[in-house]
């Protein structure tokens, strides 16, 4: 009986750790490329397992001619330069987008990504930047803590039996 409980606990811990990994779209485009498929999500868009915190989009357009894409990247990063921020210089308009949900780095990179509690709902286009980790804990944190305490209680019960 005790062996069954141990096996069940090990399986639960492994399943929980595997379930926390997310996927991100991953592709790139440069203005010298003829394949523009990275600019649009399709069934063929490459997906990767992401061990990092954020799925990201980096879009860089020329200021002149306006709207012409210079480079575009979808990927997975632990610490992106910016979460949801735009930078304009005399040559380029650069959009940085980040999110924390599974396959959330969709869109054209111009609009802010709202997945993963990085942006308020409805979206606010002011100068404030919301950083994960501030404010109240999310429901996922409470579930993880509850699972942890149940796990500890079962181990304690196993040791004391």
Phi, psi and omega per residue, in radians:
X1 nan -0.759 -3.130
X2 -1.140 -0.633 3.121
X3 -1.121 -0.677 3.104
X4 -1.100 -0.704 3.127
X5 -1.138 -0.753 3.137
X6 -1.094 -0.786 3.123
X7 -1.076 -0.745 3.120
X8 -1.082 -0.735 3.139
X9 -1.147 -0.769 3.129
X10 -1.092 -0.772 3.109
X11 -1.057 -0.723 -3.134
X12 -1.122 -0.748 -3.132
X13 -1.144 -0.764 3.132
X14 -1.122 -0.776 3.140
X15 -1.095 -0.689 3.141
X16 -1.163 -0.731 -3.130
X17 -1.181 -0.628 3.084
X18 -1.213 -0.605 -3.120
X19 -1.227 -0.291 -3.109
X20 -1.457 -0.252 -3.140
X21 -1.321 2.399 -3.137
X22 -1.952 2.948 3.083
X23 -1.982 2.601 3.077
X24 -2.302 2.659 2.973
X25 -1.304 2.477 -3.121
X26 -2.433 2.092 3.103
X27 -2.929 2.986 3.115
X28 -2.543 2.738 3.115
X29 -2.531 2.450 3.035
X30 -2.227 2.688 -3.098
X31 -1.119 -0.186 3.057
X32 -1.569 -0.155 3.129
X33 -1.403 2.581 3.033
X34 -1.627 -0.393 3.134
X35 -1.496 1.934 -3.123
X36 -1.757 0.278 -3.036
X37 -1.091 -0.430 3.137
X38 -1.153 -0.412 -3.116
X39 -1.228 -0.282 -3.097
X40 -2.326 2.373 3.103
X41 -1.393 2.235 3.045
X42 -2.317 -3.138 3.076
X43 -1.109 -0.411 -3.091
X44 -1.576 -0.115 -3.123
X45 -1.094 2.279 -3.098
X46 -1.054 2.386 3.082
X47 -2.106 2.437 3.125
X48 -2.225 2.646 2.993
X49 -1.296 2.300 -3.050
X50 -1.992 1.994 3.059
X51 -1.553 -0.110 3.136
X52 -1.561 3.079 -3.037
X53 -1.384 -0.572 -2.960
X54 -2.133 2.488 2.823
X55 -1.621 2.426 -3.002
X56 -2.309 2.777 2.940
X57 -2.309 2.329 3.029
X58 -2.145 2.084 3.134
X59 -2.198 2.188 3.106
X60 -2.141 2.132 -3.141
X61 -1.985 2.680 2.989
X62 -1.297 2.483 3.029
X63 -1.241 -0.662 3.100
X64 -2.396 1.993 0.091
X65 -1.321 2.375 -3.054
X66 -1.072 2.320 3.057
X67 1.512 -0.149 3.121
X68 -1.340 2.168 -3.056
X69 -1.352 2.217 3.070
X70 -1.539 -0.829 3.089
X71 -2.660 2.691 -3.073
X72 -2.622 2.259 -3.138
X73 -2.332 2.400 2.930
X74 -2.039 2.379 -3.115
X75 -2.946 -2.771 -3.047
X76 -2.360 2.199 -3.104
X77 -2.453 2.569 3.065
X78 -1.388 -0.761 -3.113
X79 -2.372 1.482 3.114
X80 -1.167 2.747 3.125
X81 -1.012 -0.751 3.115
X82 -2.464 2.734 3.090
X83 -1.511 -1.109 3.085
X84 -2.440 1.643 -2.993
X85 -2.613 2.585 3.096
X86 -2.064 2.414 3.089
X87 -2.256 2.289 3.132
X88 -2.109 2.244 2.999
X89 -2.181 -3.121 -3.071
X90 -1.058 -0.405 -3.085
X91 -1.812 -0.707 -2.991
X92 -2.220 2.659 2.898
X93 -1.987 2.060 -3.051
X94 -2.016 2.278 3.136
X95 -1.944 2.203 3.053
X96 -1.943 2.219 -3.141
X97 -2.295 2.486 3.126
X98 -2.565 2.618 3.114
X99 -2.688 2.934 -3.043
X100 -2.136 0.117 3.135
X101 -1.664 2.897 3.113
X102 -1.119 2.226 3.105
X103 0.884 0.748 -3.075
X104 -1.606 -0.212 -3.096
X105 -1.473 1.125 3.126
X106 -1.838 3.063 3.101
X107 1.647 -3.121 -3.058
X108 -1.569 -0.048 3.137
X109 1.519 -0.160 3.126
X110 -1.451 -0.828 3.109
X111 -1.365 2.539 3.091
X112 -1.124 2.518 3.067
X113 -1.498 2.312 -3.093
X114 -1.849 -0.026 -3.120
X115 -1.220 2.409 3.049
X116 1.579 0.385 3.052
X117 1.071 0.522 3.107
X118 -1.552 -0.367 -3.128
X119 -2.246 2.600 3.118
X120 -1.265 2.772 3.069
X121 -2.104 2.110 0.011
X122 -1.235 2.801 -3.079
X123 -1.041 2.417 3.115
X124 -1.978 2.191 -3.091
X125 -1.770 0.550 3.122
X126 -1.456 -2.825 -3.068
X127 -1.649 -0.049 3.139
X128 -1.309 2.543 3.071
X129 -2.103 2.113 3.110
X130 -1.530 2.244 -3.094
X131 -1.927 2.282 3.111
X132 -1.020 2.515 3.118
X133 1.825 -0.130 3.081
X134 -1.755 2.711 3.104
X135 1.471 -2.719 -3.082
X136 -1.347 2.718 3.069
X137 -1.251 2.573 -3.124
X138 -1.405 2.931 3.119
X139 -1.085 -0.589 3.135
X140 -1.095 -0.649 3.098
X141 -1.112 -0.740 3.122
X142 -1.116 -0.681 3.120
X143 -1.147 -0.740 3.131
X144 -1.122 -0.738 3.107
X145 -1.130 -0.721 3.113
X146 -1.075 -0.769 3.113
X147 -1.080 -0.706 3.134
X148 -1.093 -0.788 -3.133
X149 -1.169 -0.630 3.066
X150 -1.123 -0.750 3.110
X151 -1.046 -0.809 3.124
X152 -1.086 -0.730 3.135
X153 -1.094 -0.707 3.127
X154 -1.172 -0.750 3.099
X155 -1.076 -0.785 3.127
X156 -1.052 -0.767 3.123
X157 -1.101 -0.683 3.126
X158 -1.127 -0.754 -3.126
X159 -1.184 -0.705 -3.088
X160 -1.330 -0.315 -3.089
X161 -1.339 nan nan
